[in-house]
Amino acid sequence: MHFVEAKGLVTVNNGYAGMNIYRGCTHGCIYCDSRSKCYNFTHAFEDIEVKQNAPVLLEKTLRSKRKKCMIMTGSMSDPYMHCEEKLRLTRQCLEVIKKYGFGASVLTKSDRILQDIDLLDEINHISKCVVQMTLTTYDDALCQILEPNVCNTKKRIEVLKKMQERGIPTIVWITPILPFINDTEENITAILRECVNAGVKGIIDFGMGLTLREGDREYYYAALDQYFPGLKEKYIKRYGNAYNLPSPNAKQLIRLLQRTCKNNGMLYKPDDCFQYINAFPEQYEQMNLFDL
C-alpha cells in the first residue's frame, strides 16, 4: 500500500459521476479485468494506491456542482477492500456525498459495506443510494478459489437482505460466468433464488461468459493451471485469444435469468439496470422501469 496526492478524482459520464478512491485490489479474484495491461498500472496490482486526498477532492467537486447526480464508486477497485478497514476513506467520501445531497451507488464484493449501512441509509432517505453486489458462485469451496480474499457469497447475500430491511435498493452483478467452472444451471438457479428472496431490484449479466485481455488472461490461465489442471488447454482450443468467452451453456442460462426476472419483477437488461442506477430521484420516478 502506498499513498498519493491525486490531482483528480471524479469523472463525469452521461449525467453521472464516477470515482475510484483506491487503485489496485487485494481480493485476489482470478478473473479480474482490472489487471489488464490497458489500464497502465505502474505498480504491483496488490500494492494498493491510496488517493489520500480523495475526500478533499470530492468535496471541492460537489461544492461547485450545481446539478445533483449519482456518484458511483467500485467500477475499477473495490471500495471495501482490506485497507478500508483502517483508512475509512470510502466512508469519508460517503459523508461528503450526504453533506451535499448527492446520490451514491457502491459496487462491492465485501460485507465490510455493512460498517457504513447507517450512512448509506441516511443518503437513501435524503436522495438515493444503490448498493451493487457481485455474485458469481453459490458454492463456498469454489468461491474460495475464484475470489480467495473476500467474503463468500452467503455473506454477500446477507448484505443484500440487510439492505432490503433498510429499504436500500440493490443490484446484483451475476458476472463473470466462467466457462466449464461456474456456468451450471444449478449454480445460476441458486443465485437467482437468493436474489428473489433478498428483493433485488435488478440483475446485470453480459451474456453469461467471461472477458479476457492481455495481463488479465495470463493471470487467469495461471490460476487455471493451479486449480483446474488441463482446463487452460480446453480454453485455448475453444476460444483462442478471443476477448469474449461465452459459456457453452449461455443460451439456456440467459433464458433462465430472463424468466426468473420477469416472473419476479426484476430488471435484467443491462441498459435498464444502469438507467435505474444512474437516474437521480427527480428523474427515476418518471421512468417506466418495468416495461420489460
C-alpha positions as CSV (number, residue, x, y, z in Angstrom):
1,M,0.0,0.0,0.0
2,H,1.3,3.4,-0.9
3,F,-0.2,6.9,-0.7
4,V,-0.5,9.6,-3.4
5,E,-1.9,13.1,-3.6
6,A,-4.2,12.7,-6.6
7,K,-4.8,15.6,-9.0
8,G,-8.3,14.5,-9.8
9,L,-10.9,12.0,-8.6
10,V,-14.3,12.4,-10.2
11,T,-15.1,11.7,-13.9
12,V,-18.5,12.6,-15.4
13,N,-20.1,10.4,-18.0
14,N,-23.7,10.5,-19.3
15,G,-25.0,12.5,-16.4
16,Y,-23.5,10.6,-13.5
17,A,-20.1,10.8,-11.8
18,G,-17.7,8.0,-11.0
19,M,-14.7,7.8,-8.7
20,N,-12.1,5.3,-7.6
21,I,-10.6,6.1,-4.2
22,Y,-8.1,3.2,-4.4
23,R,-6.2,1.7,-7.4
24,G,-5.5,-2.0,-7.3
25,C,-7.1,-4.6,-5.2
26,T,-6.3,-7.3,-2.6
27,H,-9.3,-9.6,-3.1
28,G,-7.3,-11.8,-5.4
29,C,-10.2,-12.7,-7.8
30,I,-8.6,-14.9,-10.5
31,Y,-10.6,-13.3,-13.3
32,C,-10.2,-9.6,-12.5
33,D,-10.3,-7.4,-15.7
34,S,-8.7,-4.6,-13.8
35,R,-5.4,-6.4,-14.0
36,S,-5.4,-5.9,-17.8
37,K,-2.4,-4.0,-19.3
38,C,-4.7,-1.5,-20.9
39,Y,-5.2,0.2,-17.5
40,N,-1.5,1.0,-17.3
41,F,-0.6,0.1,-13.8
42,T,2.8,1.3,-12.9
43,H,2.8,-0.6,-9.6
44,A,2.0,-4.1,-8.5
45,F,-1.7,-4.7,-8.5
46,E,-1.8,-5.8,-4.9
47,D,0.2,-2.7,-3.8
48,I,-2.8,-0.5,-3.4
49,E,-2.5,3.1,-4.5
50,V,-4.4,5.2,-1.9
51,K,-5.7,8.6,-3.0
52,Q,-5.4,10.0,0.4
53,N,-6.9,13.4,-0.5
54,A,-10.0,11.8,-2.1
55,P,-12.5,13.3,0.4
56,V,-11.0,16.8,-0.2
57,L,-11.1,16.4,-4.0
58,L,-14.7,15.1,-3.8
59,E,-15.8,18.0,-1.6
60,K,-14.2,20.5,-3.9
61,T,-16.1,19.0,-6.9
62,L,-19.5,18.6,-5.3
63,R,-19.4,22.0,-3.6
64,S,-19.1,23.7,-7.1
65,K,-21.5,21.3,-8.9
66,R,-25.0,22.8,-9.3
67,K,-26.9,19.8,-10.7
68,K,-27.2,16.8,-8.4
69,C,-26.4,13.4,-9.7
70,M,-25.4,9.9,-8.6
71,I,-21.8,9.3,-7.5
72,M,-20.6,5.8,-8.4
73,T,-17.7,4.0,-6.9
74,G,-16.3,0.5,-7.3
75,S,-16.1,0.0,-11.0
76,M,-12.3,-0.5,-11.1
77,S,-11.2,-1.1,-7.5
78,D,-13.4,-2.4,-4.6
79,P,-14.0,0.5,-2.2
80,Y,-14.3,-2.0,0.7
81,M,-11.1,-4.0,0.3
82,H,-8.9,-4.7,3.4
83,C,-7.3,-1.2,3.7
84,E,-10.7,0.5,4.0
85,E,-10.9,-1.2,7.5
86,K,-8.3,1.1,8.7
87,L,-8.3,4.1,6.4
88,R,-12.1,4.7,6.1
89,L,-11.7,6.9,3.0
90,T,-14.8,5.4,1.4
91,R,-16.9,6.4,4.5
92,Q,-15.4,9.9,4.4
93,C,-16.4,10.2,0.8
94,L,-19.9,9.0,1.6
95,E,-20.1,11.7,4.3
96,V,-19.3,14.3,1.6
97,I,-21.9,12.9,-0.7
98,K,-24.5,13.1,2.1
99,K,-23.4,16.6,3.0
100,Y,-24.1,18.0,-0.4
101,G,-27.3,16.0,-1.1
102,F,-26.0,13.8,-4.0
103,G,-26.8,10.1,-4.5
104,A,-24.5,7.2,-4.0
105,S,-24.0,4.0,-5.9
106,V,-21.5,1.5,-4.5
107,L,-20.3,-1.7,-6.2
108,T,-18.5,-4.2,-3.9
109,K,-18.0,-7.9,-3.1
110,S,-17.3,-7.2,0.6
111,D,-19.5,-7.4,3.6
112,R,-17.4,-4.5,5.1
113,I,-20.0,-2.3,3.5
114,L,-22.2,-3.1,6.5
115,Q,-19.9,-0.9,8.6
116,D,-21.5,2.0,6.6
117,I,-25.1,0.8,6.4
118,D,-26.2,3.7,8.7
119,L,-24.7,6.2,6.4
120,L,-26.0,4.5,3.3
121,D,-29.4,4.6,4.9
122,E,-29.2,8.3,5.6
123,I,-28.2,9.0,2.0
124,N,-31.1,6.9,0.7
125,H,-33.5,9.0,2.8
126,I,-32.0,12.3,1.6
127,S,-31.7,11.4,-2.0
128,K,-30.9,7.9,-3.3
129,C,-28.5,5.1,-2.6
130,V,-28.0,1.9,-4.6
131,V,-25.8,-1.0,-3.4
132,Q,-24.4,-3.3,-6.1
133,M,-23.1,-6.7,-5.2
134,T,-21.2,-9.2,-7.3
135,L,-22.3,-12.9,-7.0
136,T,-20.6,-15.5,-9.1
137,T,-20.9,-18.8,-7.4
138,Y,-23.1,-20.3,-4.7
139,D,-20.5,-22.9,-3.8
140,D,-18.3,-21.8,-0.9
141,A,-15.4,-24.0,-1.8
142,L,-15.4,-22.8,-5.4
143,C,-15.8,-19.2,-4.2
144,Q,-12.7,-19.6,-2.1
145,I,-10.8,-20.4,-5.3
146,L,-12.3,-17.8,-7.5
147,E,-12.4,-14.9,-5.0
148,P,-9.9,-16.0,-2.3
149,N,-9.5,-12.9,-0.2
150,V,-13.1,-11.7,0.2
151,C,-16.2,-12.9,2.0
152,N,-18.2,-15.8,0.4
153,T,-21.5,-15.5,-1.4
154,K,-23.6,-16.4,1.6
155,K,-22.3,-13.3,3.5
156,R,-22.9,-11.1,0.4
157,I,-26.4,-12.4,0.3
158,E,-26.8,-11.4,4.0
159,V,-25.7,-7.9,2.9
160,L,-28.4,-7.8,0.3
161,K,-31.0,-8.8,2.9
162,K,-29.9,-6.2,5.4
163,M,-30.1,-3.5,2.7
164,Q,-33.6,-4.7,1.9
165,E,-34.6,-4.3,5.6
166,R,-33.5,-0.7,5.4
167,G,-35.2,-0.1,2.1
168,I,-31.9,0.4,0.2
169,P,-32.3,-0.8,-3.4
170,T,-29.8,-3.4,-4.6
171,I,-28.5,-4.6,-8.0
172,V,-26.6,-7.9,-8.4
173,W,-23.8,-8.5,-11.0
174,I,-24.0,-12.1,-11.9
175,T,-20.8,-11.9,-13.8
176,P,-18.3,-13.2,-14.8
177,I,-19.6,-16.7,-15.5
178,L,-16.6,-18.8,-16.2
179,P,-16.9,-21.5,-18.9
180,F,-16.7,-25.0,-17.5
181,I,-16.4,-23.7,-13.9
182,N,-19.5,-21.9,-12.6
183,D,-21.6,-22.0,-15.7
184,T,-24.1,-24.5,-14.5
185,E,-27.9,-24.3,-14.2
186,E,-27.7,-25.4,-10.6
187,N,-25.3,-22.5,-9.7
188,I,-27.3,-19.8,-11.5
189,T,-30.6,-21.1,-10.1
190,A,-29.3,-20.9,-6.5
191,I,-28.0,-17.4,-7.0
192,L,-31.3,-16.2,-8.6
193,R,-33.3,-17.8,-5.8
194,E,-31.4,-15.8,-3.3
195,C,-31.8,-12.6,-5.3
196,V,-35.5,-13.1,-5.3
197,N,-35.6,-13.7,-1.6
198,A,-33.5,-10.6,-1.0
199,G,-35.8,-8.4,-3.1
200,V,-33.1,-7.4,-5.6
201,K,-34.1,-4.6,-7.9
202,G,-32.2,-5.9,-11.0
203,I,-29.5,-8.3,-12.2
204,I,-26.7,-7.4,-14.6
205,D,-25.3,-10.0,-16.9
206,F,-23.3,-9.6,-20.1
207,G,-24.1,-12.8,-21.9
208,M,-23.1,-15.5,-19.4
209,G,-19.4,-15.5,-20.0
210,L,-16.0,-14.1,-19.4
211,T,-13.8,-11.5,-21.0
212,L,-10.0,-11.8,-21.1
213,R,-7.4,-9.2,-22.2
214,E,-3.6,-9.1,-22.1
215,G,-2.5,-9.1,-18.4
216,D,-5.8,-10.5,-17.2
217,R,-5.6,-13.6,-19.4
218,E,-2.1,-14.6,-18.2
219,Y,-3.2,-14.3,-14.5
220,Y,-6.4,-16.3,-15.2
221,Y,-4.6,-19.0,-17.1
222,A,-2.0,-19.4,-14.3
223,A,-4.9,-19.9,-11.9
224,L,-6.5,-22.5,-14.1
225,D,-3.2,-24.4,-14.2
226,Q,-3.1,-24.3,-10.4
227,Y,-6.7,-25.2,-9.6
228,F,-8.2,-26.8,-12.7
229,P,-5.4,-28.7,-14.5
230,G,-5.9,-29.2,-18.2
231,L,-8.7,-26.5,-18.4
232,K,-6.4,-23.9,-19.9
233,E,-5.7,-26.1,-22.9
234,K,-9.5,-26.5,-23.3
235,Y,-10.0,-22.7,-23.3
236,I,-7.2,-22.1,-25.8
237,K,-8.6,-24.8,-28.2
238,R,-12.2,-23.4,-27.9
239,Y,-11.6,-19.6,-27.7
240,G,-8.0,-18.9,-28.9
241,N,-7.1,-15.3,-27.9
242,A,-10.7,-14.0,-28.1
243,Y,-11.8,-11.2,-25.8
244,N,-15.3,-12.6,-25.3
245,L,-15.6,-16.1,-23.9
246,P,-19.3,-17.1,-23.7
247,S,-20.2,-20.2,-21.8
248,P,-21.3,-23.2,-23.9
249,N,-24.5,-23.1,-21.8
250,A,-25.0,-19.3,-22.3
251,K,-28.3,-19.5,-24.1
252,Q,-30.1,-21.7,-21.6
253,L,-28.6,-19.7,-18.7
254,I,-29.7,-16.4,-20.2
255,R,-33.3,-17.8,-20.6
256,L,-33.2,-18.9,-17.0
257,L,-32.2,-15.4,-15.9
258,Q,-34.8,-13.7,-18.0
259,R,-37.6,-16.0,-17.0
260,T,-36.8,-15.6,-13.3
261,C,-36.5,-11.8,-13.5
262,K,-39.8,-11.4,-15.5
263,N,-41.6,-13.6,-13.0
264,N,-40.4,-11.6,-10.1
265,G,-40.5,-8.0,-11.4
266,M,-36.7,-7.6,-11.5
267,L,-34.8,-5.7,-14.2
268,Y,-32.5,-7.9,-16.3
269,K,-31.5,-5.8,-19.3
270,P,-28.1,-4.1,-18.5
271,D,-29.3,-0.8,-20.0
272,D,-32.4,-0.8,-17.8
273,C,-30.3,-1.6,-14.7
274,F,-27.8,1.2,-15.5
275,Q,-30.6,3.6,-16.2
276,Y,-32.1,2.9,-12.8
277,I,-28.7,3.1,-11.0
278,N,-27.7,6.4,-12.6
279,A,-31.0,8.2,-12.5
280,F,-31.3,10.8,-9.8
281,P,-34.6,10.8,-7.8
282,E,-36.2,13.7,-9.8
283,Q,-35.8,11.6,-12.9
284,Y,-36.2,8.0,-12.0
285,E,-39.7,8.3,-10.5
286,Q,-41.0,9.2,-14.0
287,M,-39.4,6.2,-15.7
288,N,-41.3,3.1,-16.7
289,L,-38.7,0.7,-15.4
290,F,-40.8,-2.5,-15.6
291,D,-41.6,-2.3,-19.3
292,L,-39.6,-5.5,-19.9
